[in-house]
Amino acid sequence: MRHIFKCPKCERYTMQEKCACGPATETAKPAKFSPEDKYSIYRRKAKEDARKKEGLI
Ligand SMILES: [Zn+2]
């Protein structure tokens, strides 16, 4: 079984336990994203969009 890691900083996938950019990588869980995580990303994006709109108006 291959271990794929993901860098929390630059979000690159790697086979190394440490990314070239510095931090230790986290184990990537392929195709097992929890719906909660997905929604939190959407929520964060929505907030960013709202902030951008507020800044533009
Ligand atoms: Zn990195």
N, CA, C, O and the ligand as a Tripos MOL2 file, in Angstrom:
@<TRIPOS>MOLECULE
protein
  229   227    58     0     0
PROTEIN
NO_CHARGES

@<TRIPOS>ATOM
      1 N           0.8390   -1.2060    0.0000 N.3       1 MET1
      2 CA          0.0000    0.0000    0.0000 C.3       1 MET1
      3 C           0.8700    1.2500    0.0000 C.2       1 MET1
      4 O           1.7650    1.4130    0.8300 O.2       1 MET1
      5 N           0.5890    2.0990   -0.9270 N.am      2 ARG2
      6 CA          1.3690    3.3340   -1.0470 C.3       2 ARG2
      7 C           0.8710    4.3780   -0.0750 C.2       2 ARG2
      8 O          -0.3260    4.5010    0.1870 O.2       2 ARG2
      9 N           1.8000    5.1090    0.4390 N.am      3 HIS3
     10 CA          1.4150    6.2210    1.3040 C.3       3 HIS3
     11 C           1.6150    7.5200    0.5580 C.2       3 HIS3
     12 O           2.7120    7.8460    0.1050 O.2       3 HIS3
     13 N           0.5590    8.2270    0.4480 N.am      4 ILE4
     14 CA          0.6510    9.5320   -0.1970 C.3       4 ILE4
     15 C           0.4390   10.5890    0.8740 C.2       4 ILE4
     16 O          -0.5010   10.5250    1.6660 O.2       4 ILE4
     17 N           1.3090   11.5280    0.8750 N.am      5 PHE5
     18 CA          1.2040   12.6130    1.8460 C.3       5 PHE5
     19 C           0.8420   13.9030    1.1390 C.2       5 PHE5
     20 O           1.0510   14.0830   -0.0610 O.2       5 PHE5
     21 N           0.2950   14.7780    1.9380 N.am      6 LYS6
     22 CA         -0.0780   16.0790    1.3770 C.3       6 LYS6
     23 C           0.4990   17.1710    2.2510 C.2       6 LYS6
     24 O           0.4280   17.1070    3.4780 O.2       6 LYS6
     25 N           1.0630   18.1570    1.6160 N.am      7 CYS7
     26 CA          1.6460   19.2660    2.3720 C.3       7 CYS7
     27 C           0.5330   20.2250    2.8050 C.2       7 CYS7
     28 O          -0.2650   20.6600    1.9750 O.2       7 CYS7
     29 N           0.4750   20.5540    4.0870 N.am      8 PRO8
     30 CA         -0.5670   21.4660    4.5630 C.3       8 PRO8
     31 C          -0.3130   22.9040    4.1500 C.2       8 PRO8
     32 O          -1.2050   23.7480    4.2290 O.2       8 PRO8
     33 N           0.8860   23.1760    3.7170 N.am      9 LYS9
     34 CA          1.2480   24.5620    3.3720 C.3       9 LYS9
     35 C           0.9980   24.8450    1.8970 C.2       9 LYS9
     36 O           0.2390   25.7500    1.5510 O.2       9 LYS9
     37 N           1.6400   24.0650    1.0310 N.am     10 CYS10
     38 CA          1.5070   24.3390   -0.4050 C.3      10 CYS10
     39 C           0.4920   23.4000   -1.0530 C.2      10 CYS10
     40 O           0.2070   23.5250   -2.2440 O.2      10 CYS10
     41 N          -0.0560   22.4590   -0.2770 N.am     11 GLU11
     42 CA         -1.1270   21.5580   -0.7300 C.3      11 GLU11
     43 C          -0.6940   20.6840   -1.8970 C.2      11 GLU11
     44 O          -1.5110   20.2910   -2.7290 O.2      11 GLU11
     45 N           0.5840   20.3880   -1.9480 N.am     12 ARG12
     46 CA          1.0660   19.4960   -2.9830 C.3      12 ARG12
     47 C           1.0840   18.0810   -2.4490 C.2      12 ARG12
     48 O           1.3200   17.8680   -1.2600 O.2      12 ARG12
     49 N           0.8390   17.1170   -3.3080 N.am     13 TYR13
     50 CA          0.9180   15.7140   -2.9080 C.3      13 TYR13
     51 C           2.3310   15.2250   -3.1130 C.2      13 TYR13
     52 O           2.9860   15.5590   -4.1010 O.2      13 TYR13
     53 N           2.7890   14.4340   -2.1740 N.am     14 THR14
     54 CA          4.1610   13.9530   -2.2470 C.3      14 THR14
     55 C           4.2870   12.5960   -1.5750 C.2      14 THR14
     56 O           3.4280   12.2030   -0.7870 O.2      14 THR14
     57 N           5.3450   11.8940   -1.8860 N.am     15 MET15
     58 CA          5.6170   10.6300   -1.2120 C.3      15 MET15
     59 C           6.5470   10.8470   -0.0200 C.2      15 MET15
     60 O           6.8540    9.9110    0.7180 O.2      15 MET15
     61 N           6.9840   12.0750    0.1560 N.am     16 GLN16
     62 CA          7.9200   12.3850    1.2270 C.3      16 GLN16
     63 C           7.1630   12.7520    2.4980 C.2      16 GLN16
     64 O           6.0550   13.2880    2.4590 O.2      16 GLN16
     65 N           7.8050   12.4410    3.6320 N.am     17 GLU17
     66 CA          7.1800   12.7990    4.9050 C.3      17 GLU17
     67 C           7.3860   14.2660    5.2340 C.2      17 GLU17
     68 O           6.7440   14.8340    6.1180 O.2      17 GLU17
     69 N           8.3030   14.8530    4.4900 N.am     18 LYS18
     70 CA          8.5100   16.2940    4.6530 C.3      18 LYS18
     71 C           8.4630   16.9460    3.2940 C.2      18 LYS18
     72 O           9.0400   16.4370    2.3330 O.2      18 LYS18
     73 N           7.7870   18.0540    3.2090 N.am     19 CYS19
     74 CA          7.6870   18.7390    1.9270 C.3      19 CYS19
     75 C           8.9390   19.5660    1.6790 C.2      19 CYS19
     76 O           9.6470   19.9600    2.6050 O.2      19 CYS19
     77 N           9.1850   19.8110    0.4090 N.am     20 ALA20
     78 CA         10.3440   20.6250    0.0400 C.3      20 ALA20
     79 C          10.2000   22.0420    0.5760 C.2      20 ALA20
     80 O          11.1990   22.7340    0.7720 O.2      20 ALA20
     81 N           8.9810   22.4740    0.8110 N.am     21 CYS21
     82 CA          8.7650   23.8430    1.2840 C.3      21 CYS21
     83 C           8.9010   23.9410    2.7960 C.2      21 CYS21
     84 O           8.8140   25.0400    3.3420 O.2      21 CYS21
     85 N           9.1110   22.8230    3.4930 N.am     22 GLY22
     86 CA          9.4100   22.9190    4.9190 C.3      22 GLY22
     87 C           8.6550   21.9850    5.8450 C.2      22 GLY22
     88 O           9.2680   21.1040    6.4480 O.2      22 GLY22
     89 N           7.3200   22.1490    5.9820 N.am     23 PRO23
     90 CA          6.5870   21.4360    7.0180 C.3      23 PRO23
     91 C           6.4510   19.9380    6.7660 C.2      23 PRO23
     92 O           6.5620   19.4660    5.6350 O.2      23 PRO23
     93 N           6.2090   19.2110    7.8410 N.am     24 ALA24
     94 CA          5.9250   17.7940    7.7140 C.3      24 ALA24
     95 C           4.5770   17.6400    7.0160 C.2      24 ALA24
     96 O           3.6460   18.4080    7.2600 O.2      24 ALA24
     97 N           4.4880   16.6530    6.1600 N.am     25 THR25
     98 CA          3.2560   16.4620    5.4040 C.3      25 THR25
     99 C           2.2500   15.6580    6.2090 C.2      25 THR25
    100 O           2.5960   14.9960    7.1880 O.2      25 THR25
    101 N           1.0120   15.7300    5.7820 N.am     26 GLU26
    102 CA         -0.0390   14.9580    6.4360 C.3      26 GLU26
    103 C          -0.4420   13.8230    5.5120 C.2      26 GLU26
    104 O          -0.3130   13.9150    4.2910 O.2      26 GLU26
    105 N          -0.9280   12.7570    6.1160 N.am     27 THR27
    106 CA         -1.3740   11.6350    5.3050 C.3      27 THR27
    107 C          -2.6190   12.0370    4.5200 C.2      27 THR27
    108 O          -3.5950   12.5310    5.0850 O.2      27 THR27
    109 N          -2.5670   11.8220    3.2460 N.am     28 ALA28
    110 CA         -3.7190   12.1530    2.4070 C.3      28 ALA28
    111 C          -4.6880   10.9800    2.4060 C.2      28 ALA28
    112 O          -4.2820    9.8210    2.3230 O.2      28 ALA28
    113 N          -5.9690   11.2980    2.4990 N.am     29 LYS29
    114 CA         -6.9770   10.2410    2.4800 C.3      29 LYS29
    115 C          -7.7440   10.3240    1.1770 C.2      29 LYS29
    116 O          -8.6940   11.0980    1.0620 O.2      29 LYS29
    117 N          -7.3400    9.5330    0.1920 N.am     30 PRO30
    118 CA         -7.9610    9.6340   -1.1190 C.3      30 PRO30
    119 C          -9.4080    9.1680   -1.1340 C.2      30 PRO30
    120 O          -9.7430    8.1220   -0.5780 O.2      30 PRO30
    121 N         -10.2500    9.9490   -1.7690 N.am     31 ALA31
    122 CA        -11.6560    9.6090   -1.9810 C.3      31 ALA31
    123 C         -12.3960    9.3410   -0.6880 C.2      31 ALA31
    124 O         -13.3590    8.5740   -0.6640 O.2      31 ALA31
    125 N         -11.9560    9.9630    0.3730 N.am     32 LYS32
    126 CA        -12.7120    9.8060    1.6240 C.3      32 LYS32
    127 C         -12.8460   11.1590    2.3090 C.2      32 LYS32
    128 O         -12.4340   11.3470    3.4540 O.2      32 LYS32
    129 N         -13.4150   12.0620    1.5980 N.am     33 PHE33
    130 CA        -13.6320   13.3760    2.1600 C.3      33 PHE33
    131 C         -14.9690   13.3690    2.8890 C.2      33 PHE33
    132 O         -15.9800   12.9140    2.3560 O.2      33 PHE33
    133 N         -14.9570   13.8690    4.0820 N.am     34 SER34
    134 CA        -16.2200   13.9270    4.8090 C.3      34 SER34
    135 C         -17.0350   15.1000    4.3000 C.2      34 SER34
    136 O         -16.4730   16.1340    3.9400 O.2      34 SER34
    137 N         -18.3540   14.9530    4.2660 N.am     35 PRO35
    138 CA        -19.2020   16.0470    3.7870 C.3      35 PRO35
    139 C         -19.0260   17.3090    4.6180 C.2      35 PRO35
    140 O         -19.1910   18.4240    4.1240 O.2      35 PRO35
    141 N         -18.6970   17.1180    5.8640 N.am     36 GLU36
    142 CA        -18.4940   18.2900    6.7320 C.3      36 GLU36
    143 C         -17.3530   19.1450    6.2130 C.2      36 GLU36
    144 O         -17.4470   20.3710    6.1590 O.2      36 GLU36
    145 N         -16.2590   18.4660    5.8280 N.am     37 ASP37
    146 CA        -15.1190   19.2080    5.3050 C.3      37 ASP37
    147 C         -15.5000   19.9800    4.0500 C.2      37 ASP37
    148 O         -15.1340   21.1420    3.8770 O.2      37 ASP37
    149 N         -16.2420   19.3090    3.1830 N.am     38 LYS38
    150 CA        -16.6630   19.9600    1.9450 C.3      38 LYS38
    151 C         -17.4510   21.2190    2.2510 C.2      38 LYS38
    152 O         -17.2160   22.2760    1.6650 O.2      38 LYS38
    153 N         -18.3900   21.0920    3.1790 N.am     39 TYR39
    154 CA        -19.2310   22.2430    3.4770 C.3      39 TYR39
    155 C         -18.4360   23.3660    4.1050 C.2      39 TYR39
    156 O         -18.6900   24.5410    3.8420 O.2      39 TYR39
    157 N         -17.4670   23.0010    4.9420 N.am     40 SER40
    158 CA        -16.6820   24.0620    5.5770 C.3      40 SER40
    159 C         -15.8880   24.8200    4.5160 C.2      40 SER40
    160 O         -15.6730   26.0260    4.6320 O.2      40 SER40
    161 N         -15.4570   24.1000    3.4860 N.am     41 ILE41
    162 CA        -14.7350   24.7840    2.4010 C.3      41 ILE41
    163 C         -15.6890   25.7190    1.6800 C.2      41 ILE41
    164 O         -15.3300   26.8530    1.3620 O.2      41 ILE41
    165 N         -16.9020   25.2510    1.4220 N.am     42 TYR42
    166 CA        -17.8830   26.1030    0.7530 C.3      42 TYR42
    167 C         -18.1830   27.3240    1.6030 C.2      42 TYR42
    168 O         -18.2750   28.4480    1.1090 O.2      42 TYR42
    169 N         -18.3320   27.0690    2.9010 N.am     43 ARG43
    170 CA        -18.6510   28.1780    3.7940 C.3      43 ARG43
    171 C         -17.5290   29.2170    3.7690 C.2      43 ARG43
    172 O         -17.7650   30.4240    3.7330 O.2      43 ARG43
    173 N         -16.2970   28.6960    3.7910 N.am     44 ARG44
    174 CA        -15.1810   29.6220    3.7820 C.3      44 ARG44
    175 C         -15.1720   30.4340    2.4870 C.2      44 ARG44
    176 O         -14.9230   31.6390    2.4980 O.2      44 ARG44
    177 N         -15.4450   29.7620    1.3860 N.am     45 LYS45
    178 CA        -15.4640   30.4510    0.0980 C.3      45 LYS45
    179 C         -16.5720   31.4900    0.0690 C.2      45 LYS45
    180 O         -16.3820   32.6060   -0.4140 O.2      45 LYS45
    181 N         -17.7250   31.1130    0.5900 N.am     46 ALA46
    182 CA        -18.8520   32.0460    0.5940 C.3      46 ALA46
    183 C         -18.4910   33.2780    1.4120 C.2      46 ALA46
    184 O         -18.8180   34.4030    1.0350 O.2      46 ALA46
    185 N         -17.8280   33.0600    2.5130 N.am     47 LYS47
    186 CA        -17.4220   34.1960    3.3470 C.3      47 LYS47
    187 C         -16.4520   35.0930    2.5870 C.2      47 LYS47
    188 O         -16.5470   36.3200    2.6240 O.2      47 LYS47
    189 N         -15.5270   34.4500    1.9070 N.am     48 GLU48
    190 CA        -14.5550   35.2380    1.1460 C.3      48 GLU48
    191 C         -15.2520   36.0550    0.0750 C.2      48 GLU48
    192 O         -14.9530   37.2340   -0.1140 O.2      48 GLU48
    193 N         -16.1780   35.4250   -0.6200 N.am     49 ASP49
    194 CA        -16.9080   36.1340   -1.6650 C.3      49 ASP49
    195 C         -17.6780   37.3080   -1.0770 C.2      49 ASP49
    196 O         -17.6840   38.4060   -1.6340 O.2      49 ASP49
    197 N         -18.3250   37.0600    0.0530 N.am     50 ALA50
    198 CA        -19.1070   38.1240    0.6840 C.3      50 ALA50
    199 C         -18.1830   39.2720    1.0800 C.2      50 ALA50
    200 O         -18.5200   40.4440    0.9080 O.2      50 ALA50
    201 N         -17.0390   38.9260    1.6010 N.am     51 ARG51
    202 CA        -16.0960   39.9720    2.0050 C.3      51 ARG51
    203 C         -15.6250   40.7780    0.8040 C.2      51 ARG51
    204 O         -15.5130   42.0030    0.8560 O.2      51 ARG51
    205 N         -15.3540   40.0590   -0.2760 N.am     52 LYS52
    206 CA        -14.8930   40.7550   -1.4840 C.3      52 LYS52
    207 C         -15.9760   41.7010   -1.9750 C.2      52 LYS52
    208 O         -15.6970   42.8340   -2.3670 O.2      52 LYS52
    209 N         -17.2160   41.2230   -1.9500 N.am     53 LYS53
    210 CA        -18.3260   42.0630   -2.4300 C.3      53 LYS53
    211 C         -18.4480   43.3020   -1.5440 C.2      53 LYS53
    212 O         -18.6240   44.4150   -2.0390 O.2      53 LYS53
    213 N         -18.3560   43.1000   -0.2560 N.am     54 GLU54
    214 CA        -18.4560   44.2390    0.6630 C.3      54 GLU54
    215 C         -17.3500   45.2480    0.3980 C.2      54 GLU54
    216 O         -17.5510   46.4600    0.4840 O.2      54 GLU54
    217 N         -16.1930   44.7220    0.0780 N.am     55 GLY55
    218 CA        -15.0690   45.6050   -0.1700 C.3      55 GLY55
    219 C         -15.2290   46.3880   -1.4720 C.2      55 GLY55
    220 O         -14.7160   47.4970   -1.6200 O.2      55 GLY55
    221 N         -15.9590   45.7750   -2.4150 N.am     56 LEU56
    222 CA        -16.1060   46.4180   -3.7250 C.3      56 LEU56
    223 C         -17.2120   47.4520   -3.7430 C.2      56 LEU56
    224 O         -17.1440   48.4470   -4.4650 O.2      56 LEU56
    225 N         -18.2360   47.2020   -2.9360 N.am     57 ILE57
    226 CA        -19.3900   48.1200   -2.9690 C.3      57 ILE57
    227 C         -19.0710   49.4090   -2.2230 C.2      57 ILE57
    228 O         -19.9160   50.3010   -2.1430 O.2      57 ILE57
    229 ZN          4.8170   22.1900    0.7020 Zn       58 ZN58
@<TRIPOS>BOND
     1     1     2 1
     2     2     3 1
     3     3     4 2
     4     3     5 am
     5     5     6 1
     6     6     7 1
     7     7     8 2
     8     7     9 am
     9     9    10 1
    10    10    11 1
    11    11    12 2
    12    11    13 am
    13    13    14 1
    14    14    15 1
    15    15    16 2
    16    15    17 am
    17    17    18 1
    18    18    19 1
    19    19    20 2
    20    19    21 am
    21    21    22 1
    22    22    23 1
    23    23    24 2
    24    23    25 am
    25    25    26 1
    26    26    27 1
    27    27    28 2
    28    27    29 am
    29    29    30 1
    30    30    31 1
    31    31    32 2
    32    31    33 am
    33    33    34 1
    34    34    35 1
    35    35    36 2
    36    35    37 am
    37    37    38 1
    38    38    39 1
    39    39    40 2
    40    39    41 am
    41    41    42 1
    42    42    43 1
    43    43    44 2
    44    43    45 am
    45    45    46 1
    46    46    47 1
    47    47    48 2
    48    47    49 am
    49    49    50 1
    50    50    51 1
    51    51    52 2
    52    51    53 am
    53    53    54 1
    54    54    55 1
    55    55    56 2
    56    55    57 am
    57    57    58 1
    58    58    59 1
    59    59    60 2
    60    59    61 am
    61    61    62 1
    62    62    63 1
    63    63    64 2
    64    63    65 am
    65    65    66 1
    66    66    67 1
    67    67    68 2
    68    67    69 am
    69    69    70 1
    70    70    71 1
    71    71    72 2
    72    71    73 am
    73    73    74 1
    74    74    75 1
    75    75    76 2
    76    75    77 am
    77    77    78 1
    78    78    79 1
    79    79    80 2
    80    79    81 am
    81    81    82 1
    82    82    83 1
    83    83    84 2
    84    83    85 am
    85    85    86 1
    86    86    87 1
    87    87    88 2
    88    87    89 am
    89    89    90 1
    90    90    91 1
    91    91    92 2
    92    91    93 am
    93    93    94 1
    94    94    95 1
    95    95    96 2
    96    95    97 am
    97    97    98 1
    98    98    99 1
    99    99   100 2
   100    99   101 am
   101   101   102 1
   102   102   103 1
   103   103   104 2
   104   103   105 am
   105   105   106 1
   106   106   107 1
   107   107   108 2
   108   107   109 am
   109   109   110 1
   110   110   111 1
   111   111   112 2
   112   111   113 am
   113   113   114 1
   114   114   115 1
   115   115   116 2
   116   115   117 am
   117   117   118 1
   118   118   119 1
   119   119   120 2
   120   119   121 am
   121   121   122 1
   122   122   123 1
   123   123   124 2
   124   123   125 am
   125   125   126 1
   126   126   127 1
   127   127   128 2
   128   127   129 am
   129   129   130 1
   130   130   131 1
   131   131   132 2
   132   131   133 am
   133   133   134 1
   134   134   135 1
   135   135   136 2
   136   135   137 am
   137   137   138 1
   138   138   139 1
   139   139   140 2
   140   139   141 am
   141   141   142 1
   142   142   143 1
   143   143   144 2
   144   143   145 am
   145   145   146 1
   146   146   147 1
   147   147   148 2
   148   147   149 am
   149   149   150 1
   150   150   151 1
   151   151   152 2
   152   151   153 am
   153   153   154 1
   154   154   155 1
   155   155   156 2
   156   155   157 am
   157   157   158 1
   158   158   159 1
   159   159   160 2
   160   159   161 am
   161   161   162 1
   162   162   163 1
   163   163   164 2
   164   163   165 am
   165   165   166 1
   166   166   167 1
   167   167   168 2
   168   167   169 am
   169   169   170 1
   170   170   171 1
   171   171   172 2
   172   171   173 am
   173   173   174 1
   174   174   175 1
   175   175   176 2
   176   175   177 am
   177   177   178 1
   178   178   179 1
   179   179   180 2
   180   179   181 am
   181   181   182 1
   182   182   183 1
   183   183   184 2
   184   183   185 am
   185   185   186 1
   186   186   187 1
   187   187   188 2
   188   187   189 am
   189   189   190 1
   190   190   191 1
   191   191   192 2
   192   191   193 am
   193   193   194 1
   194   194   195 1
   195   195   196 2
   196   195   197 am
   197   197   198 1
   198   198   199 1
   199   199   200 2
   200   199   201 am
   201   201   202 1
   202   202   203 1
   203   203   204 2
   204   203   205 am
   205   205   206 1
   206   206   207 1
   207   207   208 2
   208   207   209 am
   209   209   210 1
   210   210   211 1
   211   211   212 2
   212   211   213 am
   213   213   214 1
   214   214   215 1
   215   215   216 2
   216   215   217 am
   217   217   218 1
   218   218   219 1
   219   219   220 2
   220   219   221 am
   221   221   222 1
   222   222   223 1
   223   223   224 2
   224   223   225 am
   225   225   226 1
   226   226   227 1
   227   227   228 2
@<TRIPOS>SUBSTRUCTURE
     1 MET1         2 RESIDUE 1 A MET
     2 ARG2         6 RESIDUE 1 A ARG
     3 HIS3        10 RESIDUE 1 A HIS
     4 ILE4        14 RESIDUE 1 A ILE
     5 PHE5        18 RESIDUE 1 A PHE
     6 LYS6        22 RESIDUE 1 A LYS
     7 CYS7        26 RESIDUE 1 A CYS
     8 PRO8        30 RESIDUE 1 A PRO
     9 LYS9        34 RESIDUE 1 A LYS
    10 CYS10       38 RESIDUE 1 A CYS
    11 GLU11       42 RESIDUE 1 A GLU
    12 ARG12       46 RESIDUE 1 A ARG
    13 TYR13       50 RESIDUE 1 A TYR
    14 THR14       54 RESIDUE 1 A THR
    15 MET15       58 RESIDUE 1 A MET
    16 GLN16       62 RESIDUE 1 A GLN
    17 GLU17       66 RESIDUE 1 A GLU
    18 LYS18       70 RESIDUE 1 A LYS
    19 CYS19       74 RESIDUE 1 A CYS
    20 ALA20       78 RESIDUE 1 A ALA
    21 CYS21       82 RESIDUE 1 A CYS
    22 GLY22       86 RESIDUE 1 A GLY
    23 PRO23       90 RESIDUE 1 A PRO
    24 ALA24       94 RESIDUE 1 A ALA
    25 THR25       98 RESIDUE 1 A THR
    26 GLU26      102 RESIDUE 1 A GLU
    27 THR27      106 RESIDUE 1 A THR
    28 ALA28      110 RESIDUE 1 A ALA
    29 LYS29      114 RESIDUE 1 A LYS
    30 PRO30      118 RESIDUE 1 A PRO
    31 ALA31      122 RESIDUE 1 A ALA
    32 LYS32      126 RESIDUE 1 A LYS
    33 PHE33      130 RESIDUE 1 A PHE
    34 SER34      134 RESIDUE 1 A SER
    35 PRO35      138 RESIDUE 1 A PRO
    36 GLU36      142 RESIDUE 1 A GLU
    37 ASP37      146 RESIDUE 1 A ASP
    38 LYS38      150 RESIDUE 1 A LYS
    39 TYR39      154 RESIDUE 1 A TYR
    40 SER40      158 RESIDUE 1 A SER
    41 ILE41      162 RESIDUE 1 A ILE
    42 TYR42      166 RESIDUE 1 A TYR
    43 ARG43      170 RESIDUE 1 A ARG
    44 ARG44      174 RESIDUE 1 A ARG
    45 LYS45      178 RESIDUE 1 A LYS
    46 ALA46      182 RESIDUE 1 A ALA
    47 LYS47      186 RESIDUE 1 A LYS
    48 GLU48      190 RESIDUE 1 A GLU
    49 ASP49      194 RESIDUE 1 A ASP
    50 ALA50      198 RESIDUE 1 A ALA
    51 ARG51      202 RESIDUE 1 A ARG
    52 LYS52      206 RESIDUE 1 A LYS
    53 LYS53      210 RESIDUE 1 A LYS
    54 GLU54      214 RESIDUE 1 A GLU
    55 GLY55      218 RESIDUE 1 A GLY
    56 LEU56      222 RESIDUE 1 A LEU
    57 ILE57      226 RESIDUE 1 A ILE
    58 ZN58       229 GROUP 0 **** ****
